[in-house]
């Protein structure tokens, strides 16, 4: 990052002018006088508007999330909207925010600047889930949208996610083009701050009902919900937006027993009851599981602060709660939906599912059983949304990624934990009808398609030397690839940076029709898949492992599981060295 220079100090002093509010001026002066380290962090660069929008620590300064950096980003985005829709006198945007500190203020700033630019704004009157924002863009025929959220990041962070008219996050060419327009806003004097309140319309609970009804249309077994409406669920929104929707959704669906973790129903951007508000982490579900034990619940459901990711815990054969990972939940959802579509004769031959390239190959095997087409896309749910956009003559059934994000149906174009929670509850009713648990259903899937297991390790390499080390590692993997992994021969290598897949058995090469990305994949004879990619947001290189074994008898589950865990451990050691 460097050291505090006169240039950085001068940049900070520009924030002492009367263009800024008195509290901001006071805080900047305090940094100049007493806190050189924080001054450096806050002003050494501009907070970058990346391909997804803004994300950073809240505070004063050019490198922080605050009213002014949000306003400048919004002005650039508004300019681009105006540029792309010149024939629409009054383009429309939808704006939502999550539970984080300052989220409401940042959302209002966004609405003010958009309206000042002659853009009609639909602003949610209180916190709402990210997927509901995506739905609103489509339902209200908007040209774009914004949700203020930092998803499951720590409490110090906030973010700003930009969406396009299809309801998906920005993809090429719009992502780069918006960045270009935002970068042109070099001073807050270029921002139109004065709102046109006549152009701001507030969305309330009535709109929630439209969204909830749309989710309920996804039901494939309404009669089983009615029959098994006494199933017990424990739910936590982890202080976030899901609390606005999930209890109402379950009640309207007919599930009568949903116990919420009351302490975590309280909207609080400090997330006082958890270390991290991330349902991927076991600790975030501790209170919910404790409650589930007390009330003898069947399933535990947790959503992250903006309700786009879901974590679940189910009872194993001993009645103990076990957490399912994103791949397992995706397999349950995909299997159930395709099985029910088949039973209901809904298939026309034009259906497809989508997964990311690092997500379990089990989803492909399930799709093959039902002759459903499958698409592999790069990591990031925006690519799933883009696939839906680019295949209008086909029917998207569902899609998911290993990082706890799922989508059922296409009325939302981002991962949706609300609809995922509902479908998981319906699967529980379906399983109960067969005198089975969700855990038993998962075992049966493994018996039919193979016992798939996945793992992930991240190696942190900080600083300039760390960046170089990651580059060197990728260079070596690319130019001197391994021939065997744990004794199994590599038979295929996919290089997404050059867009080529090479079959090492026959030497054939095929083009990968995806955007270029610095990702490598190795496939071995025994069905192992290893994906290697540098993180785009952190100084890390990530290794995703996918392995498989046969499960000939469900009674062998524990022993096969142990063998797979040992193999994952070996892979972790191999790639950590």
N, C-alpha and C positions, 0 to 999 in steps of 0.2 A: 504493500500500500504506500509506503514512503513515509516522509516526515512532514511536519507542519511547515509550510512555506509561506512567504509573504503573499503569494497569489491566493492561497487558500484563505488566509486571514482577510484579505481584501474582498473575496467572494462572500465571506460571512458578513462583513460590514455592510454589504449592499442590502442585507436583511434588517438593517437598523433604520431604513427609510420609512416614511409615512405610508408607503404602499402596503405595509404589513401592520397587523393589529398589535396593540400594546403588549399583550401577553407574549406573543412571539418575539417581539423586540427585546423584552425583558429576559427571556430565556436565552436568546442568542448572545446578549451582552454578558450574561452569567457564564456562558461557555468561553467567551473571549477572555474574560477576566480570570476565571478559576479552573477551567477544565480543558486543557489543551488536547488531551487524548480524545475526548468526546467531540471536541470541535473538529478535529481532523476526521474522525469517523463520519461526522454529519455533513461535511462540506467538501471532502476531497474529490468527489465526483457527483454527477447527477444520477439519481435513482433511475435505473434503466427501465424503459418500457419494452419488455421482451415480447416474444411471439404470443404470450398469453395475457399480457398486461403488466401491471405493477405488483411487486411484492417486496416488502421490506419492514424494517423495524420502525415503529412510530416515534416521532419526535420532530424537532425543528431542523431545518437544513435541506440542502439540495439532494442529499442521499437518504432521506427519510420519508416515510409516509406521513403526510400532513395535508392540511386544506389546500396549500398552495401547489404542491407537487401533483395532487389529485386534480386540481383545477386546470393546470397546464396540460396534463395528459388528456383531460376531457376536451379542452379547446382543440387540440390536435385531432382527436377522434371525431369531434363535431365537424371540423373542416373536411375530413375525409368523407363523412356521411354526406355532407352537402355536395361534395365533388362527385360522388358516385351516383347520386340520385338527383341530377339537375332538373328533371322534369316533375319532381314531386315538390310542390310548394311548401308543404309542411311534413317532412319526414317524421317518423315516430320511433321512439325508443322506450324500452321498459327498464326499470332500475329497481334493484333489491339490495338488501344488506343482511348480514348475519348478526350474531350476538356480540361481536368483539367491541372492545373499547373504541370509541370514535367512529364505528361503522355507520351509525345513523347520520352523523354530521357529514361524513365523507359522501354518503349517498345523496344527501340534500345539496351539497356543493355540486355534485355531478348533475343533479336535476336542474339546479340554478343555471349552470353554464350552458347546458343543452338548451334550455328554454330561452336563454338570452341570445342564442344563435338561431332562434326561430324554429326549433325542433319540438314537436309535441312529446310530452313525457308522461308515461304511466309509472308512478312511483308508489311502491308498496308502503302502506301506512305504518308498518312495523316490520320486525325481522321476518324473513321468509327463506325457505330452502333454495339453494342454487337451482335444482331441477325445476322448481316452480317458475323461476325467472326464465329459464329456457322455454318452458311451456307458454308463458305469457307472451314472449316474442312472437311465437307462431300463432297463438290464439288471437292476438290483437293486431296481427299483420304489421308488426314493426319492422323497421329496416335494420335495427341493431339493438343491443342491450348491454347492461353493465350490472355485475353483482359485486358488492364490496365484501370481500371475504379473504381470509388467509387459510381457508380450509382447516386442516388439523395442525397447523404450525403452532409453536409456543405463543403465549399470550402477548408477548412484546410485539408480535407481527400483525400487519394487516395487508390487505391486497385489493386488487382491482382487476376483475376478469372481464374482458371484452368479448362480445358475441356479435354474430352477423345475422342476417335476416332469416336463415334457416333454423336458428335457435342453437347452432353449434358455436363453439369457440372459434376465434379467427384462425383460418388456415391460408395457405398460399393462394393467390398473391396478396390477399388483404392483410395478413399479419405483418409482412415486411412493409407494405405501403402505409399502414397506420403508424408503424414505428417511424417511418420517414416524416410523416406529417407532425407527429408529436415532437420529434427532434427540432422542427422548425420553430417551435414555441420556446424561445430562449429567454423570455422575460415575462413577468406576470402582467406587465402593462399590455401584453398582447391578448390577455384573457378577457372575455366578456363576462363580467361577474354579476351584473344586475339582472335578476331573474324576471321572466314574464310569467307571473303566477297564473295567468289565464291559460297558459299552455301546460300547466302541471295538473294532472288528474290523479287522485289517490285511489289505490286499489285496496279493498278491505276483505273481510271474511267471505263476502259473497263470491269473490273470485276463487278463494280456496275451495269452495264447494264445486266449482266447475272442474278444477284440477282433481279433486278427490273422486268425483264421479267418473272422470276419465280413467283414473287408476282402477276403479272398480270394474270397468268394462274389460279389463285384462283377465278377469276371473274365468277359469276353465272348469271349476268344480263348485259352483255356488251351492248346490244341494248338499255337498259334504261340509261346507262351512256351517250351514244351517243345522246339520245333524250333529256336528262336533263343536258346537259353539261354546262349549264349556272348557275347551282347551285353555290352559293357563300360560300367559306370556308375561314376562317382565321386560320392561322397556326403559332405556335411558337415552335422552338426547345429549347427554354430557354438557348441559347448560346451554345447548344451542337451539337451532331453528326447528328441528324435528318435532319438538314438543308442541309446535303450532299445528301440526298435521296428523301425526301418527295416532294419537288417542282418538281423534275424530274419525279418521279413516277406518280404524279397527271397529269402532262402535257402529259406523254406518254399514260396514261389511257384514256385521252380525256376530263378531267375536265379543263375547260378554265379559271375558276375564282377562283384562290387560292391566297389570299393576305397574305403575310408573315409579321410578326411583325419585321420590319427592324432592330430596336435597338437590338432585341434578336436573330437575324440571325448572329450577330457578335460573332465569336468564342472567348470566354473569360472564363477562369477557375476561375475568381473571381465572376462571376455571378452578375454583378453590378446592374442589374435592378430588382432583386428579393431578398427577405430575405432568401428563400430556393428554390433551383431548383427542386422542387418536385410537379408534376402535381396532386398529391393527395390533395394538399393544395390550397384553393381557391385563396389566394393571388398571387400564381405563374401564374394564368391566368388573372390577372387584366388587364394588357396591351392588351392582346389578345381580351378580351371581350369589352374593350373600343373601340378598332379598329373595331370590328365586328358591334358595334352599329353605328359607323360612316359610314361604307360601306354597311350597311344593309345586313350582312352575315346571312346565314342560320345555320351554325354549326361552332363551335370553336374547334380546335384540338391542343393539346399540348403534346410534348414528353419530357421525362427527358433527362439529359445530354448524356446518352449512348443509348437512343432511344429503351429501352425495355419496358417502361411503357407509357401508354397514358391516358390523361385526356381529357374529352370532355364536352362542354357546348352546350345545345340546347335551342330553344325557347319554352316557355310554352304557354298556351292558351292565355295569355295576351301579348305575343310577347317579354316577358322578358327572358333573359338568365338564365338558371339554370344548375348547375353542376350535372352531373350524377356520382354516385359512381361506384366503380369497379364491384360490383354485378349487377348493372343495365346495365352497358355496356356489361358485359358478357352475360346477359339475351338477350339483343338485338341481339348480334352477333350470339349466339347459335340458337335463334328462327329463325332468317333470314336464316341462312345456312341450317338448317334442313328442313325448309319449302321449300326452293328452291330445295334442293336435292330431296325432295319428289315430287315436281312439275315436275322436270326434269327426274324422274324415275332413279335416280342414286343409290338408295339403293340396296344392294345385301344381306342384313341380317348379314353382318360381320362388320358393322360400330360401332364406339364407341366414346364417349366423355370422358374427364377427368376433374375433379375439385379437389381442395384441400378440406380437411374436414371442414375448417372454412368458405368456400364459400357457397353462397346461395343454399338451396335445390331446388329452382325454376328451376335450370338447370336440375335436375333429373326429375322433372315433365315434362319439355319440351321434354327431351330425351324419356321418357315413351310414349308420344303421338305418336312418330314416330318409336317406337319399337327399339330404338337405345340403346345399352348397355352403362352403365356409370360406371366409376371407381372413387372411392374416394382415394386420396393419402394424405400423410402428407404435412404440409406447406413447401413450397419451390418448385420452378419450376423444379428443377432437378429430382423430383419424377415423374412429368408429362413426362419428357423426358425418364426416365427409364421405365415407363409404355409402351411408344411407342416401345422402344427397345425390351421389353419382350413379345410383341404381334405382331410378324412379319406376322402372317397369318390373321390379322384383319386390318381394315382401320381406322386410326385415322382421325376424322373429325375436331375437334377443342377442345380446353381446356382453362381453365382460373382460375384465383385466385382473391380473393377480393381486393388484393393490386394492382389493375390496370394492371395486366399482362395477356396477351392473346396470343394464338397461333392458327393459322389456317393452316391446312396442316402440313406435317411432314418434309419438306425440311430444316427447321430450327428446332433446338431442345432446344430452349430457348424462353422466351416470346419475342414477336416481335411487337413493336409499329408501325413499318412501314406498315406491312401487315394489322394490326388492323385499322390504319388510312384509308387505302384504302377500306377495307370492310365496315367501318362505312360510308364512302362517298357513296359507292354503295348502302347501306341500305337507305341512304337519298334519292337517286334517285328512289329507289323502293317505298319508302313512298310517294314521290312526285307524282309518277304515279297513286297512289291511292288518290291523293289530301289530303294527311296526312303529319304530321310532325313526327320526331323521337319520340317526347314526346307523341304523340297520339298512336303511335305503342306500346310504353311501357305501356301505360294505357290499351290498348287492351290485352296485354299479362297478365297483372294483373287481368283483368276481366275473362280471360279464365282459368288461372291456380291458381289464388289466389294472393292477394296483399301481397307480401313478403317484409319485411323491416329488415335491419340489422344495428347493432351498435357495437361499440368497446370502451372499457375503458381500460386504462393502469394505474396500480398503481406502482409508483416508490418506491422502498425500498432499500436505499443505504447502503453501508458498510457491515461489517460482520453480524451485527444484522439484516440488511435488508434481506440478503441471508437466514439467519435462519428463519426469519418471513415468507418468501415465501415458504420455505420448510415445515414449520409448517402448512401453509394454504393448501398446496397440500395434506399433510398428513391427515388433518382433512376432506377435501372434499372426500378423498379416503376412509377413514375409518368410517367417520360419515356423509355420504352424506345426503343432504336434501331430504325430502319426497315429498314436494310440493314447487312450485315456483310461487309466487303471486296467490296462491289459486288453481293452476292447478297441478294435481298429476304427479309425475315423473314416466314414464312407462318403460324407458330404460336408462341404463348407459353404456357408452363405456370407458374403461380404456386402453389407448394405451401403457401404461408402462408395463402392464402384458399381453396385447394382448387379452383381453376378452370383449365381449359385452354381457350384461345381460338383459334379458327381465324380468321386475319386475311383469308383469301380470301372466305369466305362469312359471316363474323361469328358463326358458331355457337359456343356455349359449352357445355362439358361438365364435370361434376363429377369431380374426382380423388378416388377413394376410398382415400385414404391418410391417416395421421395428419398433422396440420398441421406444417409445417417451413419455416424461412426459406430456401427454395431457389427460384431462378428458372431457367427453361430457355427458350432461344431456338432455333428451328429455321428454317433458311433453304431457299430453293428448290434450292440445289445440294447439299443433304444434310448441311450442317454443323449440328452440335448444340453449343450452348454452355451449360454449367451453371454457375451462380454461387451460392455459399453461404458464409456465415461459418463458420469452424471453431467447433465447440462446446467445444474444449479449449484452443485457443491463440489469441493475438491476431492472427488471420490471416483474410483473405478469399481463397477459392480459386476458380479458374476452370478448369473441365474442358472441353477441346476434343475434339470428335469430327468427323472429316472423312472424305471418301470420294472415290475416283476409280475409273474403270474400268480393269481390267487385262486387255486383250484377248489379250495374248500374254505368257507367263511370261518370255520373253526381254526384255520391256520393264520387268521388275520394278525394276531399279536406277533407271531414268530416272523412272518413276512415283513411286517412293519418294522420290527427290530433290525432285520437285515437291510432294509432300505435306509433306515436311519444311520446305520453304520457306514453304508456306502456314501451317503450325503456327507457324513463327517470326514471320510477319506478325501472326498472331492474338495471339501472346504480346506483341509490341510494342504492338499496339493496346490491349490490356487492361491493360498495365503503366503506361500514360501517365496 
